[in-house]
Amino acid sequence: MDKDEVIPFLKPCPFCNDLPQIVFSGTYRVQCTDCGANGPPFPSSDGAAKRWNRRGSSDPMDGFS
């Protein structure tokens, strides 16, 4: 992540309620530092954060691994 990039707000992990972090490995994704849950990949950190924060109400696993 670029040093000038603003770090977006992240909701706690839906599985363990710990605080996640944004990681980069070719694409950005949000990863829980405690249980290892991953959000879906995205080309930008902001997009990855938005996808992490947007959770399907019918299936809590939707988009997560």
N, C-alpha and C positions, 0 to 999 in steps of 0.2 A: 504494500500500500504506500502510495506517495506520501511523503512527510507533510505536504500541505493539504492532503485530503481530509475532509471533515469526517469524523467517525460517527455513523448514524446510531440512533437509539436502538437497542435490541431488547425484545421481550425476553423474560427468563425461559429456560428450557421447559417445553411442555411435559417432559417426562420426569425430570428430577428437580425442577425449579432452580437450578444453578444458573449462573451468568455465563452466556456464551461469548465467543470471540469470532471475529472475521478472519478467515485464513485464505491464502492465495496459493494455488497450485495449478497454474494455467488459466483457471477461472476462480472467481471468488465464491466462497460459501461460508455459511455460519456454522460453527461447530461448538457443541457443549464441551467445556473443559472437564466436566465431571463424568458424565455417562457416555460421551462420544457421539451423541446424536448429531446428524448432519442435515442441514437444510439443502435445498436444491442449488445447483451451481448457477452462476450468472456472470456475465462479462464485467459487471461493475460491483463495487462493494455496496453502493447504495441500493442497487437492484437486489442483491443477495439479502440485504437487511429487510427490504420490503417483502420479499418472498418468505423469509423466516417469520416476520411479524404477522403476515396474512395466513391465518390457519383455517383450514376447512372445518366447519362446525360438525359435519357428519362423521368425519374420519380423522382423528388426531394424528394418524400416521401419514396423512396425505402430503406427499412431497418430501418426507423425511426418511432417513435411513438409519 
